[in-house]
């Protein structure tokens, strides 16, 4: 649904709504996954988690970093495989 810019008459596309619980869950999964990978340094993600716990929200850059790692390293597949083994 588009948004109208009040004074300009421009119509901007609506921004997607991020559900922080989804991002928080992905962050937790990345940290858990990183414990199984010797070559992956999760220091940044521990910092993101600490920041989230302190302020209650993610920055846009933090959300992008979480999504990028989630996608690049196929954390969803790892999570499915882990669940199947239980």
Secondary structure by P-SEA (a helix, b strand, c coil): cccccccccccccccccccaaaaaaaaaaaaaaaaacccccaaaaaaaaaaaaacccccaaaaaaaaaaaaaaaaaaaaaaaaaac
